[in-house]
Every structure is written in C-alpha cells, then in structure tokens.
Amino acid sequence: MTKKTSTASTPLVDCPTCGIAHSYDTSSPYRPFCSDRCKLIDLGEWASEGHAIPGEPVWDDMMSDELELKH
C-alpha cells in the first residue's frame, strides 16, 4: 500500500469503505470513495440495510392502517 501525498488544492481523505488515503479531487466521480468498487460496496450496504440512520421509523400515510379510503 502506498501513501499518496496531497497538493495544495486537493486534500487527502480516507475512503469511507476501505480506509485508504486518497486525493479528494472534485473531478472524481467516486468521491468521497477511492474507486467505483468502494462506492458500490457502500451502496450495497445501504440497499441491504447494513447502514441505517438512527431514529424512529416513519410510516407513510399510504401504508398506515388508519388510511381512510374516499371514493
């Protein structure tokens, strides 16, 4: 593993998935990730509910048992 150095315009950040330090270049389509692979791994975690935002569940009115059908 090689350590990258940053320039004045591109700071170094750690990839949220793998932890490798990489340049945070605003032209990168993968930021804040280091690669497409790490970006897809993170997306898969959200899709499989491996990641979640803490809080109370929110129910949509359309899914509520209290929904009144009006014709």
Secondary structure as UniProt FT lines:
FT   STRAND          12..14
FT   TURN            16..18
FT   STRAND          21..23
FT   TURN            26..27
FT   TURN            29..32
FT   HELIX           36..47
FT   TURN            48..49
FT   HELIX           61..63
FT   TURN            65..66
//
